[in-house]
Amino acid sequence: MTKREREAVQLEDSIIWHEDGGVSVDKDGTATDYPTQRDYAEHLRAELARALAEIEEESSVRERLAQLLAGTAIALKGEEKPLHSHGWSDLPKVAYTLKLACDISEELLSQEREKLATATARAEASERDAEHIAGRQRALDTRCLQNLADHAKSDCAREAHDYAADMVCKNTLVGTALDAAGRSER
């Protein structure tokens, strides 16, 4: 017997019909008197309208919850096959499993992000080191070129000095030879 059926039996047991046409209803120890059966019928109509409105609201809530559960089942389990619908009894387990998978994925993603950040920091440090080394190499190359230029200058100067010394020697010899030749002609 449903709750409503039990309430109807209790209500039927609590109605007292009077000979003058009046009705008394004893509900929960409180008696309510209706002067005529018509008044009682109006009261019953109002109660019936209230009960029907309550049933309609409960039905609407049930339909909405059924739609939510069906949508949740489709979201968690995928599209339904034609003429079939997903069961709802395992939705908490499916949701928990998916949540656990998402949590694991989040953790793995976080670890990969940390690894990427570490690798990026190392790459940036290596790039800075490479720039520093390249700067030092450029400075070393510049010094080497300067030293080569200095040696080249000194080699050129030495060669020029040697050439000049040779020329002086030759001129001296030629001059001496000419002097000797000029003396011998005299």
C-alpha positions in Angstrom: 0.0 0.0 0.0 1.4 3.4 -1.0 1.6 6.4 1.3 -1.3 8.0 -0.4 -3.5 4.9 -0.1 -2.7 4.7 3.7 -3.6 8.4 4.1 -6.9 7.8 2.2 -7.8 4.9 4.5 -7.0 7.0 7.6 -9.0 9.9 6.2 -12.0 7.6 5.6 -11.8 6.3 9.1 -11.8 9.8 10.5 -15.0 11.1 8.8 -18.1 11.4 11.0 -21.4 12.0 9.1 -24.0 13.9 11.1 -27.8 13.4 10.7 -28.3 17.1 10.1 -26.0 16.8 7.0 -22.9 18.1 8.6 -19.6 16.5 8.5 -16.8 16.3 11.1 -13.3 15.2 10.3 -11.0 14.1 13.1 -7.4 14.3 11.8 -4.5 14.0 14.2 -6.8 14.5 17.2 -8.2 17.8 15.9 -11.8 17.8 14.7 -12.8 20.1 11.9 -16.6 20.6 11.4 -18.2 21.4 8.1 -21.8 22.6 8.4 -23.0 20.9 5.2 -21.8 18.2 3.0 -21.4 20.9 0.3 -18.8 22.7 2.4 -17.0 19.4 3.0 -17.1 18.7 -0.8 -15.6 22.2 -1.4 -12.9 21.4 1.1 -12.2 18.1 -0.6 -12.0 19.8 -4.0 -9.5 22.2 -2.7 -7.5 19.4 -1.1 -7.7 17.4 -4.3 -6.5 20.4 -6.3 -3.6 20.9 -3.9 -2.8 17.2 -4.0 -2.9 17.2 -7.9 -0.7 20.2 -8.0 1.8 18.5 -5.6 1.7 15.4 -7.8 2.3 17.5 -10.9 5.2 19.2 -9.3 6.7 15.9 -8.1 6.2 14.4 -11.6 7.9 17.4 -13.1 10.8 17.1 -10.7 11.1 13.3 -11.5 11.1 14.0 -15.2 13.8 16.7 -14.8 15.9 14.4 -12.7 15.4 11.6 -15.3 16.6 13.9 -18.0 19.6 14.9 -15.9 20.5 11.3 -15.2 20.1 10.3 -18.9 22.2 13.3 -20.0 24.8 12.4 -17.4 24.9 8.8 -18.5 25.4 9.9 -22.1 28.1 12.3 -21.1 30.0 9.7 -19.0 29.4 6.6 -21.2 29.0 8.0 -24.7 26.1 8.0 -27.2 23.4 5.4 -26.8 22.7 2.7 -29.3 19.4 3.1 -31.2 16.4 1.9 -29.1 18.7 1.5 -26.1 19.4 3.7 -23.1 22.2 3.6 -20.6 21.5 2.3 -17.1 21.9 4.7 -14.2 22.8 2.4 -11.3 26.5 2.5 -12.1 26.8 6.2 -12.8 28.6 6.9 -9.4 31.2 4.3 -10.2 31.7 5.6 -13.7 31.9 9.2 -12.5 34.4 8.1 -9.8 36.5 6.2 -12.4 36.6 9.2 -14.7 37.4 11.6 -11.9 40.3 9.3 -10.9 41.5 9.2 -14.5 41.3 13.0 -14.7 43.2 13.3 -11.4 45.9 11.0 -12.6 46.1 12.9 -15.9 46.4 16.2 -14.0 49.2 14.8 -11.9 51.1 13.5 -14.9 50.6 16.8 -16.7 51.9 18.7 -13.7 55.0 16.5 -13.6 55.6 17.0 -17.4 55.2 20.8 -16.9 57.8 20.6 -14.1 60.2 18.6 -16.4 59.6 21.1 -19.2 60.3 24.1 -16.9 63.5 22.4 -15.7 64.6 21.6 -19.3 63.7 25.2 -20.4 65.8 26.6 -17.5 68.7 24.3 -18.4 68.4 25.3 -22.1 68.4 29.0 -21.2 71.4 28.5 -19.0 73.2 26.6 -21.8 72.3 29.4 -24.2 73.7 32.0 -21.8 76.9 29.9 -21.3 77.2 29.5 -25.1 76.9 33.3 -25.5 79.5 33.8 -22.8 81.9 31.3 -24.5 81.3 32.9 -27.9 82.1 36.3 -26.4 85.3 35.0 -24.9 86.1 33.3 -28.3 85.6 36.6 -30.1 87.8 38.4 -27.6 90.5 35.7 -28.0 90.2 35.9 -31.8 90.6 39.6 -31.6 93.7 39.3 -29.5 95.1 36.7 -31.8 94.5 38.9 -34.8 96.0 41.8 -33.0 99.1 39.8 -32.2 99.3 38.6 -35.8 99.0 42.2 -37.0 101.7 43.3 -34.5 104.0 40.4 -35.6 103.3 41.3 -39.2 104.1 44.9 -38.5 107.3 44.0 -36.7 108.2 41.5 -39.6 107.5 44.3 -42.1 109.5 46.7 -40.0 112.3 44.2 -39.7 112.2 43.5 -43.4 112.1 47.3 -44.1 115.0 47.8 -41.7 116.9 45.0 -43.3 116.2 46.4 -46.8 117.2 49.8 -45.7 120.4 48.4 -44.1 121.1 46.5 -47.3 120.5 49.7 -49.3 122.8 51.6 -47.1 125.4 49.0 -47.4 125.1 48.9 -51.1 125.1 52.6 -51.4 128.2 52.7 -49.2 129.9 50.0 -51.3 128.9 51.8 -54.5 130.0 55.1 -53.1 133.2 53.6 -52.0 133.7 51.9 -55.4 132.9 55.2 -57.2 135.3 57.0 -54.9 137.9 54.4 -55.7 137.2 54.6 -59.4 137.3 58.4 -59.3 140.6 58.3 -57.5 142.1 55.9 -59.9 141.2 58.1 -62.8 142.9 61.0 -61.4 
